[in-house]
Amino acid sequence: MVSEILNDVMAAEKQAAEKVDSANQKAARIIADADLKAKEIIDKAKEDGKKEAESLIRKNSVIIKEILYDSNKKADIASSDIREKAFAKKEAAIDMVIKKIISG
């Protein structure tokens, strides 16, 4: 009777140890899978962030080029206006000098 109880206790301990070992292995697999999934999520987030940054850089580049084009166009117009006014003033000054010389 005692030997049967001891056998039962030993069998139960062995079974418990096997279950603990099995649970530890399963936990290790779950942790490894979770680590892998976390790495995949982080890698995808990094890639998505990189793509978004590249997209924003392209969009901003286009906007900057448009701003520079408009700015250059306005500068060309202003420069042309200044040249026309300077030419007109030069012509008026020449006319005034000629009139002064003629009128003596």
C-alpha positions in Angstrom: 0.0 0.0 0.0 2.7 2.4 0.9 4.7 1.4 -2.1 1.7 2.0 -4.3 1.2 5.5 -2.8 4.9 6.2 -3.3 4.7 5.0 -6.9 1.7 7.2 -7.4 3.4 10.2 -5.8 6.5 9.6 -8.0 4.4 9.2 -11.1 2.5 12.4 -10.2 5.8 14.3 -9.7 7.2 13.0 -13.0 4.0 14.0 -14.7 4.1 17.4 -13.1 7.7 17.9 -14.1 6.9 16.9 -17.7 4.0 19.4 -17.7 6.2 22.1 -16.3 8.9 21.3 -18.9 6.2 21.3 -21.6 4.8 24.6 -20.4 8.3 26.2 -20.3 9.0 25.1 -23.9 5.6 26.4 -25.0 6.3 29.7 -23.2 9.7 29.9 -24.9 8.0 29.4 -28.3 5.4 32.0 -27.5 8.0 34.5 -26.4 10.1 33.8 -29.5 7.1 34.2 -31.7 6.1 37.4 -29.9 9.7 38.8 -30.4 9.6 37.9 -34.1 6.2 39.6 -34.5 7.3 42.7 -32.6 10.4 42.9 -34.8 8.2 42.6 -37.9 5.9 45.3 -36.6 8.8 47.6 -35.8 10.5 47.0 -39.2 7.2 47.7 -41.0 6.7 50.9 -39.0 10.2 52.0 -39.8 9.7 51.3 -43.5 6.3 53.1 -43.5 7.9 56.0 -41.8 10.7 56.1 -44.3 8.2 56.0 -47.2 6.1 58.8 -45.7 9.2 60.9 -45.1 10.3 60.4 -48.7 6.8 61.3 -50.0 6.8 64.5 -47.9 10.3 65.4 -49.2 9.1 64.9 -52.8 6.0 67.0 -52.2 8.0 69.7 -50.4 10.5 69.7 -53.2 7.8 70.4 -55.7 6.3 73.2 -53.5 9.8 74.7 -53.1 10.4 74.6 -56.8 7.0 76.3 -57.5 7.8 79.0 -54.9 11.3 79.6 -56.4 9.8 79.8 -59.9 7.1 82.3 -58.7 9.7 84.3 -56.8 12.1 84.4 -59.8 9.2 85.4 -62.1 8.3 88.3 -59.7 11.9 89.3 -59.5 12.2 89.4 -63.2 9.1 91.5 -63.5 10.4 93.9 -60.8 13.8 94.1 -62.4 12.3 94.8 -65.8 10.1 97.6 -64.3 13.2 99.1 -62.6 15.1 99.0 -65.9 12.2 100.6 -67.8 11.9 103.4 -65.2 15.7 104.0 -65.1 15.7 104.2 -68.9 12.8 106.6 -68.9 14.5 108.8 -66.3 17.8 108.6 -68.2 16.0 109.7 -71.4 14.3 112.5 -69.5 17.6 113.6 -68.0 19.2 113.6 -71.4 16.3 115.6 -72.9 16.6 118.1 -70.0 20.4 118.5 -70.5 19.9 119.0 -74.3 17.2 121.6 -73.7 19.4 123.3 -71.2 22.3 123.4 -73.7 20.1 124.6 -76.5 18.3 127.2 -74.5 21.7 128.3 -73.3 
